[in-house]
Amino acid sequence: MAALVRNRGDRRVLGRLRLVSQGLLDVGERPDSPADVVRRMTAMQAQDLQAALWAVGVRLPGSGVSSVRAALDAGTIVRSWPMRGTLHLVAPEDLGWMLELTADRLTKGIAARHRELGITWADVEKCRDLALDHLSSAGPASRTDLFGVFDAAGQPTQGQRGVHILGTLCRHGWLVQGPLAGNQQLLVAFDQWIPESRRLDRKEAVAEWLLRYFRSHGPATVRDFAWWTQIPLTEVRSALAEIRTELVELEVDGTGYWMSPETAALLDGRVPGGRSVLLLPGFDEFLLGYTDRSLVLPPEHASLVVPGGNGVFKKTVVAAGEVIGTWAVAGKGQRAAVVPELFDDDRPLGPGAHAAFDKASRRYLEFLAT
């Protein structure tokens, strides 16, 4: 039976515990490479490439943008659609079994859209063969290159048809995004880019994913994980029964939050991060890795992070485990500066927090320059 701790944390303590589990504080064993960061996090939302690069960098002390880009170029981390139809960074050996868990459900979810676009499974198979033949002879190709191949063979790509076909080929493990060409990733054959993939049966895979999620994102709820992966809640609860002895449950106001024993042990002393100030990218897992974000982002400020509810998340200032504002970069080169936009003008940064903000700003600008 898992250990149960009751009513030992308020919202800000839970946020600080998440900073620890997500590798955002200098606590515990530190990663040595971008691949270590991504493997620890299990999956990191990455539809915005520049944001994804910094999401890795902020968790990897001393890293520069070139080292994270190099990891994508070398295939030690990969960027694909393992869940929710959203791009994520994952370890290459994990992508195959993740896709096996999620691809069919997502394919059913977009079946009506495929009918509207006139995409049949025969069309998908034809485009698969065309793409693999082209990649075999020409090497990594851009999306535009493959669209040209499809169009020439009578498979039109206009009106999002091409995008949906490529997405299907990636979800089913025939193609994957590979090396960078500027800020665009080229497409490659999955089996050539990822020659060794782990194979897990479904029950084992769900249990492992759940355990790794709670270790990298905890304190979190079962519903958080079910939303994060879109794996049915009944299946998630069954998996929890298999791995609960490896976790600790924290009950706060009647809700159970799961985390690693190492993270839970911090409740026995002063939880780290009380004076921390972090500059996180848009779409970071600290905010987007949960269905309920109110623990770290007061609901009255949510619209300031996603103006107009357009799905585009701004970069966030996080102080002591709570999102307190957004930030942007003004100027270029030597004149570049990080400018905060705090939610509450009546709560300015104090001297200590201001010093921490300046340190985080220098770290970000150094990351971009190296």
C-alpha positions as CSV (number, residue, x, y, z in Angstrom):
1,M,0.0,0.0,0.0
2,A,1.3,3.5,-0.8
3,A,2.1,5.9,2.0
4,L,-0.6,8.5,2.5
5,V,0.1,12.0,3.8
6,R,-2.9,14.1,4.7
7,N,-3.3,17.9,4.6
8,R,0.4,18.7,4.5
9,G,0.5,21.3,1.8
10,D,-1.2,24.4,0.4
11,R,-1.3,25.5,-3.2
12,R,2.1,27.1,-3.2
13,V,3.8,24.1,-1.5
14,L,2.3,21.8,-4.2
15,G,3.7,24.1,-6.9
16,R,7.2,24.1,-5.3
17,L,7.1,20.3,-5.1
18,R,6.3,20.3,-8.8
19,L,9.3,22.5,-9.5
20,V,11.4,19.8,-7.8
21,S,9.9,16.9,-9.6
22,Q,10.2,18.7,-13.0
23,G,13.9,19.4,-12.5
24,L,13.4,23.1,-12.3
25,L,15.3,23.6,-9.0
26,D,18.9,22.7,-8.2
27,V,17.8,19.7,-6.0
28,G,18.9,16.1,-6.3
29,E,20.8,14.5,-9.2
30,R,21.2,16.9,-12.2
31,P,21.0,15.8,-15.8
32,D,24.0,15.7,-18.0
33,S,22.4,16.2,-21.4
34,P,19.3,17.2,-23.3
35,A,18.5,13.5,-23.6
36,D,18.6,13.1,-19.8
37,V,16.2,16.0,-19.4
38,V,13.7,14.6,-21.8
39,R,13.9,11.0,-20.5
40,R,13.4,12.2,-17.0
41,M,10.3,14.3,-18.0
42,T,8.9,11.4,-20.1
43,A,7.3,13.8,-22.6
44,M,7.5,17.6,-23.0
45,Q,5.0,19.7,-25.0
46,A,6.8,21.1,-28.0
47,Q,4.5,22.5,-30.7
48,D,6.6,25.7,-30.5
49,L,10.1,24.7,-31.4
50,Q,11.9,27.7,-29.8
51,A,9.8,27.3,-26.6
52,A,10.7,23.6,-26.5
53,L,14.4,24.3,-26.8
54,W,14.3,26.5,-23.8
55,A,12.0,24.0,-21.9
56,V,15.0,21.7,-22.1
57,G,17.6,24.4,-21.5
58,V,16.0,25.7,-18.3
59,R,16.2,22.2,-16.8
60,L,19.9,21.7,-17.9
61,P,22.3,24.0,-16.2
62,G,25.0,25.5,-18.4
63,S,23.4,24.4,-21.6
64,G,23.0,26.5,-24.8
65,V,20.5,26.4,-27.6
66,S,23.1,24.8,-29.9
67,S,23.4,21.8,-27.6
68,V,19.6,21.2,-27.6
69,R,19.4,21.6,-31.4
70,A,22.3,19.2,-31.7
71,A,20.4,16.6,-29.8
72,L,17.5,16.9,-32.2
73,D,19.9,16.6,-35.1
74,A,21.5,13.5,-33.6
75,G,18.2,11.9,-32.8
76,T,19.0,11.5,-29.1
77,I,15.7,13.3,-28.5
78,V,12.8,13.3,-31.0
79,R,9.8,15.5,-31.6
80,S,6.6,13.8,-32.6
81,W,2.9,13.4,-31.8
82,P,2.8,10.8,-29.0
83,M,-0.5,12.0,-27.5
84,R,-3.3,14.5,-27.8
85,G,-2.3,15.2,-31.4
86,T,0.2,17.6,-30.0
87,L,4.0,17.7,-30.6
88,H,6.1,16.6,-27.7
89,L,9.8,15.8,-27.1
90,V,10.4,12.3,-26.0
91,A,13.3,9.8,-25.8
92,P,13.6,7.9,-29.1
93,E,13.3,4.5,-27.5
94,D,9.9,5.5,-25.9
95,L,8.2,6.9,-28.9
96,G,7.2,3.6,-30.5
97,W,5.3,2.2,-27.5
98,M,3.7,5.5,-26.7
99,L,2.3,5.7,-30.3
100,E,1.0,2.2,-30.0
101,L,-1.0,3.3,-26.9
102,T,-2.5,6.4,-28.4
103,A,-2.5,6.3,-32.2
104,D,-5.7,4.3,-32.7
105,R,-7.8,6.4,-30.3
106,L,-6.6,9.6,-32.0
107,T,-7.2,8.2,-35.5
108,K,-10.8,7.4,-34.5
109,G,-11.2,10.9,-33.1
110,I,-10.3,12.5,-36.4
111,A,-12.1,10.0,-38.7
112,A,-14.8,12.4,-39.5
113,R,-12.3,15.1,-40.6
114,H,-10.5,12.5,-42.8
115,R,-13.8,11.8,-44.5
116,E,-14.3,15.5,-45.2
117,L,-10.8,15.6,-46.7
118,G,-11.3,12.5,-48.7
119,I,-8.6,10.5,-47.0
120,T,-9.0,6.7,-47.1
121,W,-6.7,4.1,-45.5
122,A,-5.7,3.2,-49.1
123,D,-4.6,6.8,-49.6
124,V,-2.5,6.6,-46.4
125,E,-0.8,3.4,-47.5
126,K,-0.1,4.8,-50.9
127,C,1.5,8.0,-49.4
128,R,3.4,5.8,-47.0
129,D,5.0,3.9,-49.8
130,L,5.7,7.1,-51.8
131,A,7.3,8.8,-48.8
132,L,9.5,5.9,-47.8
133,D,10.7,5.4,-51.4
134,H,11.5,9.1,-51.7
135,L,13.4,9.1,-48.4
136,S,15.3,6.0,-49.3
137,S,16.7,7.6,-52.4
138,A,16.9,11.3,-51.5
139,G,17.4,11.3,-47.7
140,P,15.6,13.6,-45.2
141,A,12.9,15.7,-46.8
142,S,10.9,18.7,-45.9
143,R,7.2,18.7,-45.7
144,T,7.1,20.7,-49.0
145,D,9.2,18.1,-50.7
146,L,6.9,15.3,-49.7
147,F,3.8,17.2,-50.6
148,G,5.3,17.6,-54.1
149,V,5.8,13.8,-54.3
150,F,2.2,13.2,-53.1
151,D,0.7,15.7,-55.5
152,A,2.6,14.3,-58.5
153,A,1.2,10.9,-57.7
154,G,-2.4,12.1,-57.6
155,Q,-2.7,12.5,-53.8
156,P,-3.6,16.2,-53.4
157,T,-2.2,18.0,-50.3
158,Q,-4.3,21.2,-50.4
159,G,-6.7,22.2,-47.7
160,Q,-4.9,20.5,-44.9
161,R,-5.2,17.1,-46.6
162,G,-1.4,16.8,-46.8
163,V,-0.9,17.8,-43.2
164,H,-3.4,15.1,-42.0
165,I,-1.7,12.5,-44.2
166,L,1.8,13.3,-42.8
167,G,0.4,13.3,-39.3
168,T,-1.1,9.9,-39.8
169,L,2.2,8.5,-41.2
170,C,4.0,9.8,-38.1
171,R,1.4,8.6,-35.6
172,H,1.6,5.1,-37.0
173,G,5.4,5.0,-36.8
174,W,6.3,5.1,-40.5
175,L,7.8,8.6,-40.5
176,V,9.3,10.8,-37.8
177,Q,10.7,14.3,-37.6
178,G,14.5,14.2,-37.8
179,P,17.3,16.8,-38.2
180,L,16.7,20.5,-38.3
181,A,17.0,22.7,-41.4
182,G,16.9,26.1,-39.9
183,N,13.8,26.2,-37.8
184,Q,12.1,23.4,-39.7
185,Q,12.6,19.7,-39.0
186,L,13.0,17.3,-41.9
187,L,11.1,14.1,-42.1
188,V,12.9,10.7,-42.1
189,A,11.9,7.0,-42.0
190,F,11.1,6.0,-38.4
191,D,12.9,2.7,-38.4
192,Q,16.1,4.3,-39.8
193,W,16.1,7.3,-37.4
194,I,15.1,5.1,-34.4
195,P,16.6,1.7,-35.1
196,E,15.9,0.4,-31.5
197,S,12.6,0.8,-29.9
198,R,11.3,-0.6,-26.6
199,R,8.3,-3.0,-26.9
200,L,5.8,-3.1,-24.0
201,D,2.4,-4.7,-23.8
202,R,-0.4,-2.3,-23.2
203,K,-0.9,-3.0,-19.5
204,E,2.8,-2.7,-18.8
205,A,3.1,0.5,-21.0
206,V,0.3,2.3,-19.2
207,A,1.7,1.4,-15.8
208,E,5.2,2.6,-16.7
209,W,3.9,5.8,-18.3
210,L,1.8,6.6,-15.2
211,L,4.7,5.9,-12.8
212,R,7.1,8.1,-14.8
213,Y,4.5,10.9,-15.1
214,F,4.0,11.0,-11.3
215,R,7.7,10.9,-10.7
216,S,8.4,13.8,-13.2
217,H,5.2,15.8,-12.7
218,G,4.0,15.0,-9.2
219,P,2.1,16.0,-7.1
220,A,-0.5,15.3,-9.7
221,T,-3.8,13.5,-9.9
222,V,-5.0,10.4,-11.8
223,R,-7.3,12.7,-13.8
224,D,-4.3,14.9,-14.7
225,F,-2.5,11.9,-16.3
226,A,-5.7,10.6,-18.0
227,W,-6.1,14.1,-19.6
228,W,-2.4,14.4,-20.4
229,T,-2.3,11.1,-22.4
230,Q,-6.0,10.7,-23.3
231,I,-5.8,7.1,-21.9
232,P,-9.2,6.1,-20.5
233,L,-9.6,6.8,-16.8
234,T,-10.7,3.3,-16.0
235,E,-7.5,2.0,-17.6
236,V,-5.4,4.5,-15.6
237,R,-7.0,3.6,-12.3
238,S,-6.2,-0.1,-13.0
239,A,-2.6,0.8,-13.8
240,L,-2.3,2.8,-10.5
241,A,-3.2,-0.3,-8.6
242,E,-0.1,-1.9,-10.1
243,I,2.4,0.8,-9.2
244,R,0.9,2.6,-6.2
245,T,3.4,1.0,-3.7
246,E,6.2,3.0,-5.6
247,L,4.5,6.3,-4.9
248,V,3.3,8.5,-2.1
249,E,-0.2,10.0,-2.0
250,L,-0.7,13.4,-0.6
251,E,-4.3,14.3,0.3
252,V,-5.2,17.9,0.3
253,D,-8.8,19.1,0.7
254,G,-10.1,15.7,-0.2
255,T,-8.1,15.3,-3.5
256,G,-5.3,12.8,-3.8
257,Y,-2.0,13.9,-5.4
258,W,0.6,11.3,-6.3
259,M,4.4,11.8,-6.4
260,S,7.7,10.0,-5.9
261,P,8.8,9.2,-2.3
262,E,11.9,11.4,-2.9
263,T,9.6,14.4,-3.7
264,A,7.3,13.6,-0.8
265,A,10.2,13.4,1.6
266,L,10.7,17.1,1.2
267,L,7.5,17.7,3.2
268,D,9.5,16.6,6.3
269,G,11.5,19.8,6.1
270,R,11.4,23.1,4.4
271,V,10.2,22.6,0.8
272,P,12.8,24.1,-1.6
273,G,12.0,26.9,-4.0
274,G,10.4,29.4,-1.6
275,R,12.6,32.2,-3.0
276,S,12.9,30.9,-6.6
277,V,12.1,32.9,-9.7
278,L,12.0,31.1,-13.0
279,L,11.4,32.3,-16.6
280,L,9.6,29.4,-18.3
281,P,8.7,29.2,-22.0
282,G,5.2,29.2,-23.4
283,F,3.7,25.7,-23.4
284,D,5.9,24.5,-20.5
285,E,5.0,21.3,-18.8
286,F,4.9,23.1,-15.4
287,L,1.7,24.7,-16.5
288,L,0.4,22.5,-19.4
289,G,1.2,19.1,-17.9
290,Y,-2.1,19.1,-15.9
291,T,-5.8,19.3,-16.6
292,D,-6.2,21.5,-13.5
293,R,-3.8,24.4,-13.6
294,S,-5.3,26.4,-10.8
295,L,-2.8,25.0,-8.2
296,V,-0.1,27.2,-9.8
297,L,-2.1,29.7,-11.9
298,P,-4.9,31.6,-10.2
299,P,-7.9,31.3,-12.4
300,E,-8.5,35.0,-12.5
301,H,-5.1,35.4,-14.3
302,A,-5.5,32.5,-16.7
303,S,-6.6,34.8,-19.5
304,L,-3.5,36.8,-19.2
305,V,-1.4,33.7,-20.1
306,V,-3.7,32.7,-23.0
307,P,-5.1,36.0,-24.2
308,G,-8.5,35.6,-25.9
309,G,-8.3,31.8,-25.2
310,N,-6.5,31.4,-28.6
311,G,-4.5,28.4,-27.4
312,V,-1.2,30.3,-27.6
313,F,0.5,30.3,-24.2
314,K,2.8,33.2,-23.2
315,K,6.1,32.7,-21.4
316,T,5.5,32.7,-17.7
317,V,7.3,34.2,-14.6
318,V,7.1,31.6,-11.8
319,A,7.9,32.7,-8.2
320,A,7.9,30.2,-5.4
321,G,5.9,27.7,-7.5
322,E,3.2,30.2,-8.6
323,V,2.7,31.8,-12.0
324,I,2.8,35.6,-11.2
325,G,3.2,37.1,-14.7
326,T,4.4,36.8,-18.2
327,W,7.6,37.9,-19.9
328,A,9.1,38.8,-23.2
329,V,12.4,39.9,-24.7
330,A,12.8,43.5,-25.8
331,G,15.7,44.5,-28.1
332,K,18.3,42.4,-29.9
333,G,21.9,41.4,-29.5
334,Q,23.7,43.2,-26.7
335,R,20.7,45.3,-26.1
336,A,18.3,42.4,-25.5
337,A,16.6,42.5,-22.1
338,V,13.9,40.4,-20.5
339,V,10.8,42.4,-19.6
340,P,8.3,41.1,-17.1
341,E,4.6,41.8,-17.1
342,L,3.3,41.0,-13.6
343,F,-0.3,40.2,-13.0
344,D,-0.6,42.3,-9.8
345,D,1.0,45.8,-9.8
346,D,0.4,45.9,-6.0
347,R,2.8,42.9,-5.6
348,P,6.1,44.0,-7.2
349,L,9.2,41.8,-6.9
350,G,11.0,42.4,-3.7
351,P,14.8,42.9,-3.6
352,G,15.5,39.2,-3.3
353,A,13.1,38.2,-6.0
354,H,14.3,40.9,-8.3
355,A,17.8,39.6,-7.9
356,A,16.6,36.1,-8.7
357,F,14.7,37.5,-11.8
358,D,17.9,39.2,-13.0
359,K,19.8,35.9,-12.6
360,A,17.2,34.0,-14.5
361,S,17.2,36.7,-17.3
362,R,21.0,36.4,-17.7
363,R,20.7,32.6,-17.9
364,Y,18.1,32.8,-20.7
365,L,20.1,35.3,-22.7
366,E,23.2,33.2,-22.3
367,F,21.3,30.1,-23.4
368,L,20.3,31.9,-26.7
369,A,23.9,33.0,-27.3
370,T,25.6,29.6,-26.9
